[in-house]
């Protein structure tokens, strides 16, 4: 079973950029968000009634993605993933009133069962940045964003609650506020943590 490395953090913090930068440095399988391909993302942006369908689609998509990546012989990188989509975005949308309590509970049950069937990531790289850095990065993006810069603090609190339940040795925390676009400052420390995971995993 291949190793899985999940890059997590708020929207705009640089998850996808870091994944692509790391992929250029080594032989990794990739699991990307693929916002444009998700059938309910644009509908949800226009109408909160699509929140449940959007989140169920993302959780299912990420679960299917993880299963495929684990079968690849290469270590895998994901920008976000199943855990972020539940503990971060599903909780955020519930807090914003876009998911009812029964809808949230159904998504929680789906996530809990799915995570019991799929092993958790071998390493979680948690990216953080200042509110100003996140606002600036979101302003330059050309894809659909449901979570805004105003949601960053609440999203961060949900992620902190989740990560408090994860063994510390499985987490690499990085403040990327002052990172250039190529992540040159943090790449060495990330690669150092990934090196042991780049060896073939046990079957």
Protein Blocks (a to p, Z undefined) as FASTA:
>chain_A
ZZddddeddehilpmmmmmmmmmmpccddddfklmlpmklmmmmmomklmmmmmmmmmmm
mmmmmmmmmmpmbdcddehijklmmmmmmmmmmmnopacfklmmmmmmmmmmmmmmpccd
fbdcdddddfklmmmmmmmpcbdcfbdfklmmmmmmmmmmmmmmpcfklpccddfklgcf
kommmmmmmmmmmmmmmpccdZZ
